[in-house]
Amino acid sequence: MDIFDTLKLAGGLSLFLFGMNVMSEALERRAEGSLKRLLARLTQNKTVGFLTGLLVTAVIQSSSAATVMVVGFVNSGVMTLKQAINVIMGANVGTTITAWLLSLSGISSDNLFIRMLKPTSFTPILATAGILLFLFGKNSNKKDSGTILLGFSTLMFGMDAMSGSVAGLADVPAFQQMFILFQNPLLGILVGAVLTAVIQSSSASVGILQALASTGQVSYGAAMPIIMGQNIGTCATAILSSFGATKNAKRAAVVHLSFNILGTAILLLAFLPVSMFLKPPLLDQPATLFGIALTHSAFNIVCTLLLLPTSALLERLAVRLVPDSGKETAASELDERLLATPHIALDRCYTLVQEMAEISTNSLKSGIELLAWYDKQAAKKVRAAEEKCDHYEDILGTYLVKLSSYQMSDADSGNVSMMLKVIGDLERISDHSIHILESAEELREKKIQFTEEAQKELAVLCSAVSEIMTLACTAFVKNDLDLSMNIEPLEQVIDDLKEEMRNAHVLRLKDGVCSIETGFIWLDLLTSLERAADHCSNIAICIVDASKNNMNLHRSLSVMKEESPYYKKQYAFYSKKYTLSKTTG
């Protein structure tokens, strides 16, 4: 093996790891909707959880990525520890699919049909289809499909390059001696664990072992301990991802590690006497690519069959190893581990924006109630709600901006833009609740009271604003497009009410029944209430635009007012419902 073979090996390994990473990420993006539906259906049933983990990992081709996802789900409260254990076990079996795909490289035959099964025969076709989809696909799904094909083709070409570059090692005595040393089970396990921990992928680690096995110098006696060690090394990613997480998330990572260590220990105890005393001839035979794939699958399946019934014991072990302390930092509302699966991260953001909408709505309604009946405790709650909305805007805005840098579908990208706009409107609504509260406190401190006519007018406006807040919150939480269509006509009625009330105030000033000082508070109130309604209008238009994958608020608003018969009908309805004529006469 000369310098050129070494360079070819380095290049092949680079292509292999790059292709594995690219393919896995693209598969995650394409499977995001399915992942969400699968996770939503998770139950405490062990079999369902196991099959979910198996299927998800088989789809995204990475048990490390699947387990990191699980740690993130547990940390965010999406999944319980009990559910996570079964999913992790399924992930260990699902990851063996990659080795079977790579074993196709070992096919050799003169038969045309069988030769077409060899990756070097069909990957050029996949690569061509992939680049066409990637370059000319008009939506993210087609581009991701192209990336999957390109990633798979790249890793298979890398695998072929590695196998070709190490062929010369078959005649190198040092290489032969190295794998004789690995027949020491403990050394083999250590090598497998370290290699997998470094590259953070058991699938890639098995692929490298298969490439080396193509030399014919890797015996089954050396390959089996290395495969055992690979299962331990793959836990490194989940352990690292659990740093700074909640207790249950750390326990999920510990379950993954303890499951693989216990499985390895049990099978090692069975392997040692067989290799030492029975010495079956198979252990000295050269391992094939197919044989390594079979060994990898058999090891993981046997471990799962042995330990799946003991999942409750693994849960108790994890709780013992990661005990509850007196105080634990609250779980972060948004876990960055979920960014690896943008669709699920986006779903978590949507849940928090829904919470923010309810907090903001209730805060404004409470502020309105304080105008009629002031209460110190209620005032404290309004201020606390405003601070909470500020916090939500901060963490959601930061998280959504990070999320926007990840590749996602056009619909998800539109939802990110929508939520970035909505959280700004919700935060401003909570600010207006403080402005209304301050007006209530000023009225109380200065012992100012509005005229009876002004109080009746204010009651009409406050009722209209309360309704538009309820409509906006409900429409957003339920993503109700029909309900959102009622908001803009009501907002226009609120604008009209504000102007009427300003004019009525001027008349009261002229008649001397209202003071200048009272007028300042009155105008501040009108402005706060009307602007809160404006933000509700923004939220409604965002809902409408998101349904059309278009975020042109001004255009949508113009079209709605000029062309929508429903808008005119609802405007007439709300104009009649909220009229100041009822307050006079």
N, C-alpha and C positions, 0 to 999 in steps of 0.2 A: 504494500500500500504506500504510494508516493504522495508528494505534496499536493498533486492535482486531485487524487482521490480524497485527501483530507478536505480540500476546498469544496469538492463536490458533496461530501458528507455534510459539511457546515451549511452549504446552500440548500441541500435537500431537507435537512432538519429545520432550517428557517422557513422554507416554503411549507413544510408539513405543519409546523406550529401556527404559522400565520393563517393557513387555510382552515385549520381546525378552529381557530378563534373567530375568523370572519364568518364561517359557516354557522357556528354556534350562535353568534349574535344575531345573524339574519334569521335563523330559525326561531329564535326567541321573539323577534318582532312579528314574524308571520303568525306565530302561535299565540300571541298575547290574548286575543279574544277568547280562544279556546281555554287557555290557562285560567282566565278569570272565571269562566263558566264551570270548569272542573273544580276550582277551589271553592266556589260558591256552593257546590253540592257535597262538599266534604262532610262526612258524619263521623261519629265515634267508631264506626265499624272498621275493624282492622283491615279487612279485605279491600274495602273501598279505598281507604287511605293508601294501602300498599299499591293497588293498581293505578291510583292517581300518580303516585311518585314514579312508578315504572313508566307510565305513558308519557308524563311530562319530560322525564329525562331522556327517553327514547326519541322524543321529538326534538329537543334542543341539544341532544348529543353531549351533555356535560353534567355529570353528577355533582361536580363542584359548584357549578352555577345554580343547579336545582337546590342544593343544600343551602347555599348562601341566600337564595330566595326564601327558603323556609325560615331561616334565622330572621330575615327581615319581616316576614309575615307574623311570626311569633312576637317580635319586638313591637310591631304596630298593632297587635291585637287582632289581626285578620285571621289567625289560626291559633288554636290552643296547643299546648305542649303535647298532649295526648295524641292529637291529630298529626302533629309534626313527626312523632316517632315512626308512625306507620308509613308516612310519605318518604322519610329518609331511607327506610328499609327498601321501599320500592325503587328509590333512586339508585341504590346500589346494584340492583339487577338491571335496570334500564340502561345503565352506562355500558353494559357489555355489548350492546348492539354495534358500537363503533368497531370493536375488534373483529366482529364477523364481516363487516364491510371491508376492512383492511385485509382480511384473509383471502379475499378474492384475488389479491395480487399474486398469490401462490399458484393460481390455475395455470396448467400447461397441457396443451393438447393440439393436435393437428386438425381437429374437427372445427369447422368454421363457427358453428353455433356456440361451442364451448369457448373458443377463442374470443368471441364477442363479449363473454362474461368477464373477461380479464379487464381490469380498470384502464390499463393503458390503451385498450381498444375502444372503449366507449366514452372515456372522459374527454377526448377531443370534441366529440359531438356535444357533450354536456357543456363544455367550456364555450363552444360556439353559440349554443342556445343562450347560455348565461350572459355573454357579453352583448348579444343582441337585445335581450330583455333589459339589461342594465343601461345600455346606451339609449335605447329607443322607447323603453317603457314610459307611459305617460302618467303613471301613478306609483305611489310608494310600494304597493303590494307587488307590482310587476318587477320593480327594481330590486326588491328584497328577494323575490324568487330567483332573479338573475344572480344576485350575490350568493345565494345558497349554492347554485350550480357552479359558480366560479370558485367559491370556497372549497367545495368538495373536490373539484378538479385539481385545484392547487395542492390540497393535502395529498391526493393520490399521486400526483406528479412528484411531490416531495418524498413520498414513501418509496416510489420507484427509484428516485435518485439516491436515497439513502441505501436501499438494498443493493443497487449497482456499485456504490462507492465502497461498501464494506465487503464486497465479494472477495477481495484480495486478502482479507483478514483470515480467511479459512486456512491459509498456509503459514500464518504467523504463530510461532510456538507460544509467545507471550499472551496472545489473545486466547488461545486454547487453555492455557494455564489459568487465566483469569476466571473463565467460566467453570473450571474444575474447582476453584476456590469457592465460587458461589454455590456449589453443592452443599456447603456448610449452611444449613437452614437459617441460622441466626444472622450470618453475614449476608445471605441473600435477601432476607427480610429487611435488613438495615439499608442495603443498597436500593431496593425497590421503594422503601419509604422516603429516603432522602431525595432520590430522583424525582418522584411524584410531587413531593412537597415543594421542590425548587420550581418545577414547571407548572405546578398547580393544576394538573389534569391527569387523572388516571387513564383516560382514553388515550391521550398523547403518549403517556408512559408505556402503555401496552403496545402502542404502535411502534415505538422505538425498539422495544423488545422483539417484536415481530420482524422488524427490519434486520436486527442483529441475528435473529434465528435463521434468516435466509442464507447465512453462511454455512449452516449445517453444523456449527460448533457449539450451539446452545442445547444442552440436554434437558429433558423434562425434569430431571433431578435438580437442575439449577434454575429452570424457569418457574417451577411451582413456588419456591420460597420468595422469589422476586415478586410474583403476582400477589402473594399474601402481603408483602410489604407495601405494594402499591395501594392496597386498600386502606392502609393506615396513613400513608403519606397524603392521600387525597383529602383527609380531614383538616389539613393545615389551613386551607382556604376558609372553611367554616369557622375554625377557631379564631383566626385573625379577624373575620367579619363580626365576631361576637363581642370584640372589645368595645367597651362603652355602651353596650346594649343592656336591656333589662335582664333581670334574673332568669326569666323563662327563656329568653333568647340564648343566653349563655348555656342554659340547661339543654336546649336543642342541639347546640354545637357539641356539648359533652356527650349527649346520647349518640351522636354520629361517631364520635371518637371511641366511646366505650363499646358500641355495637361492633365496630370493625376490629378493635383490639381483642374483644372476647371471642369473636368469630375466628380470628387468626389463631388465637391461643388454643381454642378447641381443636381446630383442624391441624395445627402444628403438633399437638399431643398425639393425634392419630397418625400424622405423617412420619414422625420421628421413629417409632418402633418399626413401621413398615420399611422405611429406608435403611434402617440400621440392621435389622434382623432378617426380614424377608427378602430384601434386596431384589425387587422385581426387575426384570430386564428392561421394562419400559423406561425406567428412570435414567438409564444410560443411553437411550436412543435419542437421536437429534430431534428437537422439537420443530414441528412445522407451524406455519402461520395459522392453519386451521386448528391444529392441536392447541396452540396458545389461546385462541378464541374460545375453544371448547373448555379448556381448563379455567379460564377467567370466568366464564358463565357458570360452570359447575361450582366453583368456589363460592361465588356470590349467592347462588340459589341455595346451596346447602346451608350457608350461614343464615340465610333468611328463614329457611324451614326450621332451623334449630332455635332461633331467637325471636321470631315473630310472636310465638305464644307467650313470651316473657316480656312483652312490651311494657306491662305495668311495673314489672320489677326494674326495668331500665329507667322508667320514669322516677321511681323511688330512689334509685341509685344516683340519678342526676340531681335530685333534690337534696340528697345527702352530701354530694360533692360540691354543690353550689347552694349552700343553705340561705335561708332568709335572714337578713340582718335586720336590726331594729328599724332602720330607716333606709329606704331605697329611693334613689332619684327617680322621679316620674319618667315614664317612657316618653321619648321624644315623639311629638305629634307626627313628624314626617321623617321616616327612616331613609337615609341615603342609600341603604342597601337595595331599596325598592327601585332605584333609578335603573338598575340592571334590567328591569321589566317595566318599561315606560307606561304601558297600558294600565298596569296594576297600580303604579305610582300615581298616575293621573286619577284613577278611581279613588285612591286614598285622599288626594287633594280635593276632589269633588265632595267627599264626605265632610271634610273640614270646612269647606266653603258653605256647605249647607248649614253646618252648626253656626258659622259666622252670620249667615243670613238671619237665622232665628234669633240670635243674640242681638243683632242690630235692630231688628224689627221690634222685639220686646222692649229694647232700650228706648226707642223713640216713643212707643205707646206709653211707656211709664212716664217719660218726660211730659207728654201731653196731659196725663192724669194729674201730675203734680201742679199744673196750672190751676186746677179746681180745688185740689186738696193736697197741701204740702205735707210731706212726712220725711224726717231726717234719714230714717233707715232706707226708705225707698230712694232718696236722693243718692245715698252711698252706693246702692246697687246700680244706679244709672252710671255713676262714675266708674265703678268697677267693670261694668259691661263695656264702656268705651275703651278702657285700658286693655281689656281682653281683645277687643276688635283690632286695636292697634297692634297687639302681639300677633294676632292671626294674619294681619296684612303683611307684617314683617316676615314671618316664617314662610307663609305661602308664596309671597312675591319672590323671595330668594330661591325657594325650592323650584317654583315653576320656571324661573329663568334658567336654572341648571338643567331642568328637565327638557327645556326647549332646545338645548344643544344636542340632545340625543335623537337618533333617527327614529321616526314614528310615522304612522299613517297620516294622510292628509286630514282626516276627521279628528284624530287626536291632536294634531298640531293646531287645528282650529279651536278645539276645546281649551287648549293651553292659553291661547290668545283671549278667548272669551273670559276665562277665569281671572286672568291678570287684570282685565277691565272691571269685572264684577267686584273683585275684592276692594278695588279703589272706591267704587260707588258705595259699597257696604260700610267701609270705614268712614266715609264722609257723612253717611246717614247717622252713624253713631256720634260723630262730631256735632251734628245738628241737634241730637238729643241733649247734649251738654249745653248748647246755646239756649235751647228751650228751658232746660232746668235753671240756667242762670237768670233767665227772664222771670221765671217763677219765684226765684229767691229774691230778685230785686223788687218785685211787686210786694213780697211779704215783708222785706226789711224796711221799705219806704212806706209801707201801709197804703199802697196805691190800689185802687179798684177801678176796673173798667166800667163804663156805663152799661146799663142793662141791655141796650141795643147792641153795643159792641160785644158783650158776652154771648149774645145769641148768634151774632155773626161768626164769632170765633168757634162756637160749638159746631156750626155747620162745616167750617173749614177743617177743624180737627177731625170730625167724623169722616170727611172725604179723604184726608191724609191717612187716617187709620186704615181705611178700606184699601187704599192703593198700596200701603205697606203690606197688608195681608195678601193682596193679589200678587205682588212682586215676589214675596217670600215663598208662597205656595207654588207659584209658577216655576220658580227656579228649583226648589227642592224636588218637585215632581216632574220637572222638565216638561211642563204642560204648555204646549204651543198655543192651544186654543185660549187658555186662561190669560196668557201674556198679551193676547190681542185686545183685552179689555183695558189694559193699563194706560196706553197712550191717550185714548179719548178722555179718560178720567183725569189724566194729568193736565190736559188742555182746559178742562172744567175748573181745576184747581187754579190754574193761571188766571182764568177769568174771574174767579172768586177773589183772588188776591187784588186784582185791579179794582174791582167793585168796592172792596173793603178799604182800600187806600183812598178812593174817592169819597166814601162815606166818612172816613176819618177827617178828611179836609173840611167837609161840611160841618162836622161837629166842632172842629177848631174854630171855624168862622162864627158858629152860634155860641161859642164860649162854654160849651158843656164838656170840653175835654182839654186838658192841659198839655203844654209842650212836652213836659217830662213824661207824661203818660204816652204821648205820641211816639217818643223814641222807642219805648219798650214795645209798643204796638207794631211799629214798622219792623223792628228786629224779629218779632215773632212771625209776622207774615213772611218775611224773607226766609227764615229758617224752615218753616213748614213748606213753602213753595219749592225751595231747593231740595228738600228731602224727596218731594214728589218728582222732581227732575231726575234725581238719581234712580228712582224706581223706574222711570221711563227708560233710562239707559240700560238697566238690567233687562227690561222686557225686550228691547230692540236687540240686545246681545243674544237672547234666547232665540229670537226669530232668525237672526243672521247665522247663528251657529247651526241651525237646522238646514241652512242653505249653503254652508261652508263659505260664508261671505261676512266680513266684519266691517262693512261700510255703513256705519250707523246713520250718518246724515242722509245718505241716499235712501236707505230703508224707511226712515222717518218721513221723508218727502213723498215717497211713493205711497206710503200708508195713508197720509192725510189727503192726497190728491185723488187717489184711485180706488180706495177701499170703501165700498158701500157699508160694510160692517162697522168701519170706523165712524161714519156719519150717524149710523143708527145708534151706536153706543154713546156717542157724544150727546145726542138728543136725550137719551135715557138718563145719563148722569147730570145733564144740565137741569132736567126736571127734578131729579132726586135731590140735588144739592143746590137749591136756589135761595137767595137771601130774601126773596119776597115773603117767605114763610116767617121771617123774623120781624117783619114790620106789620103795621096796621092793626 
